[in-house]
Amino acid sequence: MNILVIGGGGREHAIIRSLKKNPQVQTVYALPGNGGIAADATCVPIGATDLDGIVKFAGENAIDYAVVAPDDPLVLGCVDRLNAIGIPCFGPRSNAAIIEGSKAFSKNLMKKYSIPTAAYEIFTELPKALEYLKTAPIPTVIKADGLALGKGVIIAQTREEAVEAVTDMMANNKFGASGSTVVIEEFLEGPEVSVLAFTDGKVVKPMVSSMDHKRAGDNDTGLNTGGMGTVAPNPCYTEAIAQRCMEEIFLPTIAAMNAEGRTFTGCLYFGLMLTKDGPKVIEYNCRFGDPETQVVLPLLESDLLTVMQATTNGTLAETEVKFSNQHACCVILASKGYPESYQKGFEITMTEEARAATFVAGAKLAEGKLLTSGGRVTGTTAIADTLEDAIGEAYRLSDGVKFENAYRRSDIGQRALRESR
């Protein structure tokens, strides 16, 4: 089989490595891929949002199945376009991808169908938003309505911060058109859990839960990033909570999307907060999370391609989705200065042992050398029988990845360890 994977980050590298375990997979094309992915797939310099280019390439290269991994092409309708030329895809069509593409849509969906989430208000005019903030509970959460590379959410600790965030989004176009509408919502407290789930629009088969570390600095300090590391499973996510989430959140969400004529297939990501009042949805993503994928897929014992095809064919109920009972930890190496300004172009070297455990996110090939080209550069994942061993091994392996100005958090998994004791 010829497989096409759209995207070019660590998430896509993890997906490609898992897909290649299937003996039927002959060729994997990555559009655009990256310098590290090039070791595992044929990279083609066509951007993930160049839908015309993607469709043309797919039509000319006998693609049997496509995996559309990032949010942008999903929201833009990449699956719709590929389906139109007869190529089956993993991922939702555009009218279902709106569950991530518009936070206002997803909040209104949850309200309409009584899916537990934070209280909220939606604003399209700056003066009305600023007036509301005069009396809004503090801290409060400010969200740009559209896609913003995972950076369109501000937790405002003071009224001044809230005013600044809303003004930046609505008046100063910090996130472009994504911030022309904002959602201002209640600040929830409790442990956060990420649950990715396979769905064919009828049944939901959750993957192993995970815990992300979004802040740039140790002890959850500094700016929000796309994620500095992950562990799986999340010790806060008990079997009882999982059952409650299935009944109150997962299945009702799928039913709600069906009722709206927006059947969702592919991977639906549930960002959850375990509050004193029970689990609530912080956000939906219409695709695999990054870097959660780097700990979840290495624990998958079932064949990924078979499961993906089952979401497309509507046969997920009859398809086994089995995960290991072990633990996984992923440590991200980022460029110093991320998520703000940072330098690029430094050579990346890895020991053979580290290379086998490392997914590459931000790197390019130049004259045979792997050079840094992004903020988050690599993610090194280890699996072990205990969480403590997985963390220790991930850091040991991460030591085998070197580049100038490399930065990593030193406490990935420590919060999970405390929770599990």
N, C-alpha and C positions, 0 to 999 in steps of 0.2 A: 504493500500500500504506500501511496505517496501522501504524506501528511503536511499540512500547512499550519504553522503557528504564527499568529499575528502578535507582534510585540517585541520588546528588546531589553527586558530587565531580568533581575534575579528570579522573579516569579516564572517568567517564560523559560528560563534555563532549567528550573526545577520541573516544570511540566514536560519539557522535551526529554530530560533524562528519564522520567517515569514512562513516557510514551515509548521510548526506545527499548524498554524491557519486553515489549510485545514482539514475538518473532515475525509477525506479519508486516511490521513496519519496515519498509525498504529505504525510503528517503524521507527526511524531515527538512522542510524549508522553513527558515525563520525570516519574517519580514518585519522590521529590518534586522533583528538579532543584534548581537554585539560581538566584540572581539573575543570574549570568553565563550560565548555560545557557539562560535565558529568551530570549536573543537568537537561539538556534538551535533551540529546541523549545518546545512548549506545556507549561509546568510545572503540575503538579497537586499540591496539598498533601496527598498521601497518603504516609505514611512507608514506607520500604523494607521494614520488618518487619510492616507492617499487611497481612497476607496476605488477610484478609477484604475489606479495602478495595480492594486491588489486583485481586482476582478479580472483585469487583462492577464496578469501573471497566472492566476489560478486556471483560467480558461485555456491557456497555452501549455500548461504543464501537467495535465492529467491528474489533478488533485482529487483524491478519493474522500478526504475528510479534512475539515478546517477547524482549528481551535482559535477563537477570537478572545484573547486574554484581557486586554486593557479596557477601561471604561469608555474612553473617547470613541473608538471605532464602533463599539456596541451601541452607544447612544446615537451615533451618526447613521446607523443602519447597515453596518458591514455584513451582518448575518443575512439581512433581507436581500442585499445585493448578491451575495454568494448563492443563497437559495434560489434566486431568480435564474441563475445559470446552471442549476441542478447540482450544486455542491452542498452536501449535508454539513451542518456546523454544530459545534458545541458553543453554547452561549445564547442569550435571549435576543429576540428581534427588538427593533428600536422601540416599539410601543410598550414593551415590557421593561426595557433597560431604563426607562424613565424613572423607575423606582430609585435609582441612584442619580440619574441625570437631573432630577428636580427634587430638592428637599421639601419644597412646599407640597408637591404632589404626594410624596411618601407620608408626610405628616397628616395631610388631609385624608389619605387612605386609612391610616391607623385610627384616626378619629371616627371616620364613617363606619368602620368595621370593628370598633371597640378592641383594638389591639393595644396593649399597654405601652405607653410612651410618656415622655415628659410633656407637661403643659406648654403651650406655645402660642405665639402670635406671628402673623405674616405681614410684611410691609413692602409696599412698592413705592412709597413716597417718603423721602428723608424726614421732612418736618413731623410727620405722624410717628415715625419710629423714635425720633428724639423726644417727642412729647411722652410717649409710652415709657421711655427709659427714666423719666423723672421719678416714677413711682414703682418701677419694676424691682422685684426682689434681687438682691446682690449677694453672692456672685450670680451672674447670668451667662448664658451661652449664646453667642452670635454666630450664625451660619450663613454663608453665601449660598444662594439657592442652587446654583449650578456646579459643575465640576471645577475644581481648583487645585488639582494635583495633591489632594489630601491636606491642603493648607488653608482651606476656607472656613475653618472653625476656630473661633477665639473664645476662650473662657475668660470673661472680664471679672476681675476681682473687685473693681471699684466702678462707680458710676462714670468716672472720667474715662476709664479704659473702654467701657461699653460705648460711650459716645464717640470716642476715637475710632473704634472698630467699625461701627455702623457708618460713620462719615467716610472712612477709607474705602469701604465697599461701595457705598451708594453714590458718593459725590466724587471721590478721587479715583474711581475705577481700578482699585488695587487688583481685583480679580476679573477685570473686563466685564463682559455682559453677565458673567456668572453671579456678580454681586449687585445687579440692578434690582433684584428682589432679595430680601433677607428674612430669615426666620430667627426670632428671638425666643429662646426657650428656657424653661426651668432648669436649674443646675441640679443634677441628680448625684447622689453619693452612694458609694458601695464599690465592690470589686468589679472590674471590667472583664468581660469574656468575649472572645471572638469565636463564632461557630460558623464554619463554611458548610454548606449543605448541597448535595446533588439533588436535583429535582427534574422530573419530566413533565411537570405541570399537574401531576396527579398525586404522586407520592413524594415524600421527602426523606432522604437518607443522609442524616448529618455526618460530617467527618468528625475526627477527634477535635476536641476544643483546644484553644490556645490562648496564651497571654502575650500581648504585644507590649513593647516598651517604646513609647512614642517620643518622650522627651530626649533632647540631645545629651544631657548630662547625667552623671550618676545621681542616684536617689531621686530620680524624676525631677531634675532641675533643668533649666534652660528652655529653649524654644521647642515647639512641636515639630517633629520631623515625619517622614514617611514611615519611620520605624527603625529602631536601633538594635532590635533583636527580639526573639520570640522563644517561648517554651511551649511544649505540648506533652500531655494534656494539662489543662488549667485545673489546679487542685480545688479551686472554689466552685467548680461546675460539677456538682454531685449528680448521682443518678436521679434523685428526687427532683432536682432543679431541671435536669434535662427533660424529664417527663412533663413537667409543668410547661416548659418552653415549647415542647412539641404541641401540647394541647391548646395553649393560650396564644402562641406567637407563630410558630412555623406553619402549621397546617392552616390556621386562619389567614395568614398572609397569602398563601397559595390560592386559597378559596376566594379571597378578596380580589386578587389579580384576575382570576377566571371570571368572576362576576362583573368585572370592569371590561371584559373583552380583551385582556392583556395577558394571556397565558404565558407564564414564565417557565423557561427551560434552561438548563445549564447549571451554573453554580450561583446560589444566592447566599450572600454573606450577611450574617446577623451580628451587628455590634450591640452587645447587651450590657446593661448595668444591673447588678444584683442588689436592688435596694431593699430597705427594711419592709417595703410593701410588696416585694416580689420582683421577678425579673421584668425589665422594661427595655424597649428598643431604643438605642441611641441613634443608630443609623443602619441603613441597608446599603450593601454594595451589590452590583449586578454581575460580579465576577470574583475570581479567586483574589484573596487579599495578598498584599505584599508588605512584609516578608512572612506572613503566616503560612503561605504555601510551602516555604522552605523547611518547615517542621512538620507540616501535616502530610504532604505527599510521601516523604521518606518513610512514614509509618504505615502507608497504605499497602496491604498485602494482596488485595485484589488487583486485577489488571486495569490500569487507568483507561486505556482506549476502549475496552469493553464497557466500562461504566459510563464513559462519555457517550458512546454510541447509544446506550440504553436511554439516556436522557433525551437524545434526539429522536429515537424510535418509539418512545412511549412504553418501554419494557423494563423500567427500573424496578418495578415490584418483583419481577422474577430474577433480578440480577443481584448477585452477592456483592456487598460492599463491606469488606472486612479490614480492620485496622489492627496493628500490633498492640500488645499491652505494654510495650516499652515506653520510654520517655525520649523526647528529642529537645535539643537546644540549638538555636541559631544565633551566632554572634556576627553582627554587621561591622565591617571596617568601612569607615567613611573618610572623606577628605576633610582635613582640619578646616573649620569655618562653616561647614554644612550645618544648618540649611540656608545660611546666608551666602556670603561670597567665599569662594575657595579657588585654589589653583588646580589646573589640570595638566596632563601630559607627563606624569611621572611613571617610570617603568614599574610594572608589577611582576614580582617573582614569587613562585610557590614551590614548596617541596612537593614531590609526587604524592605523598600521603595527604597533604593539605589540598592539592588540586582535586583529588577524588571526592573530597568532602565539601568542596566550595562551589557555590553558584555565583556567577559573575553578573553584576548589574550595570555598573558604569565604567566600561572599558572599551577601547578600540585597538585594532591591530594596525601597526605602522612599521613597515620594513621588518616584519617578523617578530616585532616586540609588542607585548601587551601593555598599553598605556592607560592611565586613569583618564576618564572623560566625563565623570559625573560626581554627584555628592555622595551617594551611597555606592560604594565600589564593589564590595564582595560580601557574601554571607556564607559563613562556614557552619555546617550542621553536623552534630554528632548524635548518635542514638545509643542508649544504654539501658540497663535494667532498672536503674534508679535515676531520679531527677538530678541528684547531686553528682552522680558519675557522668551524666550527659552534659551537665554544665562544665565540669572540669575538663572533659574530653574536647568539648567545643572550643574552649579557650586554648587548650594545648595545640589543637590543630590550627587554630587561628594564628598562633605564633609563627606558623610556617608560611604565612602570607605577608609579604613585605612590599611597601612602597613609601616614598617620601611623603611626609605630612599625613600619615595614616592616623586615624583616631578611632577608638572604640570605647564604649562604656565598659566599666569593670564589674558591674553588678547585675548583668543579665541573669534572670532566674532567681535572684535572691529573695524577692518578694514572694515568689511561688514557693520557695523552700520554707519561708516563715509560715505561710498559709497551710502547708502540708504537715507541719509538726504538731 
